[in-house]
Amino acid sequence: MPLTKFTHGRHLSISLRLKITIWSSFALSQSIVPSQTFMFDQLETLFQAITARHIAIETQNAEETFSEIVEEIGKLAEYQATLYTQSPTLGQGTYWDANTQLTIRSGDR
């Protein structure tokens, strides 16, 4: 069956539309890939910044906690040293003694 001008024109039109569709899809995909790569890089940079900030905050909190612990240990050491210097004075006083002050009545438990 011979192609008429109409049929030939129609095939040409369909072929041209198909080529344009394929070309535009390819061009769009080429523009999307770099865009997605850029977005991924941006997200990765953002997550790294957030992680670094979180690590810095937690490090600061740990440093403050350890500083407080060192300070409290220093206070305890000073208190212990003070008690040792006062041991002769403290040893002269009378204290409440449970062994002599408490008695168990028979039948009570």
C-alpha positions in Angstrom: 0.0 0.0 0.0 1.6 3.2 -1.1 2.0 6.0 1.5 0.0 9.0 0.6 1.1 12.5 1.5 -1.4 12.6 4.3 -0.1 9.3 5.8 3.5 10.3 5.3 2.8 13.7 7.0 1.0 11.9 9.9 3.9 9.5 10.4 6.4 12.4 10.2 4.3 14.4 12.8 4.1 11.4 15.2 7.8 10.7 14.7 8.7 14.3 15.4 6.5 14.4 18.5 8.0 11.2 19.8 11.5 12.6 19.3 10.6 15.8 21.0 9.1 13.9 24.0 12.2 11.6 24.3 14.6 14.5 24.0 12.7 16.7 26.5 12.5 13.7 28.9 16.2 13.2 28.6 16.9 16.9 29.0 14.7 17.0 32.1 16.3 13.9 33.6 19.8 15.5 33.0 18.7 18.6 34.9 17.1 16.7 37.7 20.1 14.5 38.5 22.4 17.5 39.2 19.7 19.1 41.2 19.1 16.0 43.3 22.9 15.7 43.7 23.1 19.3 44.8 20.2 18.8 47.3 21.8 15.6 48.7 25.1 17.5 49.1 23.3 20.3 50.9 21.5 17.9 53.2 24.7 16.1 54.0 26.4 19.4 54.8 23.4 20.4 57.0 23.4 17.0 58.9 27.2 17.3 59.4 26.7 20.8 60.8 23.9 19.7 63.1 25.9 16.7 64.3 29.0 18.9 65.0 26.8 21.3 66.9 25.2 18.5 68.9 28.7 17.1 69.7 29.9 20.5 70.8 26.9 21.0 73.1 27.3 17.5 74.7 31.0 18.0 75.1 30.4 21.3 76.9 27.8 19.6 79.1 30.3 16.8 80.0 33.0 19.3 80.7 30.7 21.3 83.1 29.6 18.1 84.8 33.2 16.9 85.3 34.2 20.4 86.6 31.4 20.2 89.1 32.5 16.7 90.2 36.1 17.9 90.7 34.9 20.9 92.7 32.7 18.7 94.9 35.5 16.2 95.5 37.8 19.2 96.5 35.1 20.3 99.0 34.9 16.7 100.4 38.7 16.6 100.8 38.7 19.9 102.6 35.9 18.7 104.9 37.8 15.5 105.6 41.0 17.4 106.4 39.0 19.7 108.7 37.5 16.8 110.6 41.0 15.2 111.0 42.4 18.5 112.5 39.4 18.6 114.9 39.6 14.9 115.9 41.2 15.6 119.3 38.4 18.1 120.1 35.6 15.9 118.8 37.0 12.9 120.8 36.5 14.7 124.1 32.7 15.1 123.7 29.9 12.9 124.9 27.7 11.3 122.3 24.5 9.4 122.3 25.3 5.7 122.4 22.6 3.3 121.1 24.2 0.5 123.0 23.5 2.2 126.4 20.5 4.3 125.5 18.3 1.6 123.9 16.9 -1.3 125.6 14.6 -4.1 124.2 11.7 -4.8 126.4 10.8 -8.5 126.6 8.0 -9.4 124.2 8.7 -6.5 121.9 10.3 -7.3 118.6 
